[in-house]
Amino acid sequence: MKSLKAVIHTGGVAVIRTDTLYGIVCNAHNPHAVDRVYKIKKRNPLKASIVLVADYKQIASFGITITPEMKERLDHYWPGKVSIILPAHDISVNTHYIHKGTGGIAFRMPDDPELRMMLKDIGPLIAPSANPEGEPPATTIDMARDYFGDQVDYYMDGGEVTNTTPSTIIKFSPSSDVEVIRE
């Protein structure tokens, strides 16, 4: 049986428990895998995804510069259950398949140290909730399996999710204000 790392590195799709919900995940640097997640989930193709990262280096891999001032602001929220939209303007790095024309990518550095270690090993993952668009998020791995069956290459059981609250999403404005997109 393949490992999660092997599945992700070969363009596969998995369902894992994140710090908030079960997510349907893939390598955030693989546009074909991202497209596959959208198809499996029947996700609106114009809706951007959240990217789980282990550290600031992984954010930089998307062409985003983290200044000392920005890092100080981010450290106020991370690690934690807050996804933060950062501007993705470096045209030398193709990120359109993630930000879907919004010009920003929502990143989250999870509070769970084991999940961050896994991300450090595997790399950044897109992680929309594990459910077909419009259905309730999967609270167990069996529920996710019922939704997706063999369309997903790997299922990792993380137990039952009892709090199905997704992450808060915020966006920093140039004026140093914080805009709450989703509470």
WOFENUR-V814496 format. One record per residue. RES is the residue in one small letter. PSI is psi in degrees with one decimal (* if undefined). D_FIRST is the distance of its C-alpha to the first C-alpha in whole Angstrom. Layout:
res = (RES:RES)
psi = (PSI:PSI)
d_first = (D_FIRST:D_FIRST)
This chain:
res = (m:k:s:l:k:a:v:i:h:t:g:g:v:a:v:i:r:t:d:t:l:y:g:i:v:c:n:a:h:n:p:h:a:v:d:r:v:y:k:i:k:k:r:n:p:l:k:a:s:i:v:l:v:a:d:y:k:q:i:a:s:f:g:i:t:i:t:p:e:m:k:e:r:l:d:h:y:w:p:g:k:v:s:i:i:l:p:a:h:d:i:s:v:n:t:h:y:i:h:k:g:t:g:g:i:a:f:r:m:p:d:d:p:e:l:r:m:m:l:k:d:i:g:p:l:i:a:p:s:a:n:p:e:g:e:p:p:a:t:t:i:d:m:a:r:d:y:f:g:d:q:v:d:y:y:m:d:g:g:e:v:t:n:t:t:p:s:t:i:i:k:f:s:p:s:s:d:v:e:v:i:r:e)
psi = (135.3:152.1:163.3:-45.0:-45.2:-41.3:-48.5:-42.4:-16.4:18.5:14.3:173.8:138.5:162.5:124.0:161.5:128.8:-164.4:-9.5:-56.9:176.2:137.1:151.3:115.8:157.0:173.2:118.1:-12.3:5.5:98.3:-35.1:-39.3:-40.5:-45.5:-39.4:-41.1:-44.7:-41.9:-45.3:-42.5:-13.3:41.6:143.0:120.8:-10.6:-3.1:122.6:160.7:157.9:141.2:123.5:131.4:154.9:-30.6:-180.0:-26.2:-38.9:-32.5:-42.0:-27.5:-10.0:12.8:20.7:124.5:126.2:105.2:163.0:-37.4:-42.3:-42.7:-40.4:-41.5:-43.6:-39.2:-21.7:-28.9:-23.9:153.7:151.2:-178.2:41.2:124.9:133.6:125.4:122.3:145.7:134.7:86.2:-3.8:103.5:-10.2:-13.5:118.1:110.4:7.0:-36.7:-14.3:-49.0:-12.5:35.7:0.4:-19.9:4.4:151.2:131.4:118.6:150.6:130.3:103.0:150.9:-28.5:113.5:-33.7:-40.8:-41.1:-39.3:-41.4:-43.1:-36.9:-38.2:-42.6:-35.1:173.1:144.0:138.0:148.1:60.6:159.6:149.1:83.6:148.7:144.8:130.2:-12.7:159.8:147.9:143.3:132.4:-9.9:163.0:-32.2:-38.3:-41.6:-41.3:-38.4:-37.7:-46.5:-19.9:-134.8:8.8:-24.4:139.4:-21.1:132.9:129.0:114.5:122.5:19.6:179.4:137.5:121.9:-22.8:105.3:36.9:122.4:171.0:154.1:141.3:127.4:163.7:133.1:135.9:159.3:-25.4:11.8:8.8:164.3:124.7:123.0:119.9:-42.1:127.4:*)
d_first = (0:4:7:10:12:10:10:14:15:14:16:14:15:14:16:16:19:22:25:27:25:21:21:19:18:18:19:23:24:22:25:23:20:23:24:21:21:25:25:22:24:27:29:32:32:34:33:32:28:28:26:25:26:26:29:32:31:28:31:33:30:31:35:36:38:38:42:43:45:42:40:42:42:38:38:40:37:34:32:32:32:34:33:35:36:37:39:37:40:39:39:37:34:33:32:33:30:29:33:34:38:38:39:37:33:32:30:29:29:27:29:26:25:22:21:23:22:18:20:22:19:17:21:23:21:23:23:25:25:22:24:26:29:32:30:29:27:24:24:21:18:19:22:19:17:21:22:19:17:15:16:14:11:9:12:12:15:18:20:23:25:29:31:30:32:31:32:35:36:39:40:43:46:48:51:48:48:45:44:42:40:38:39)
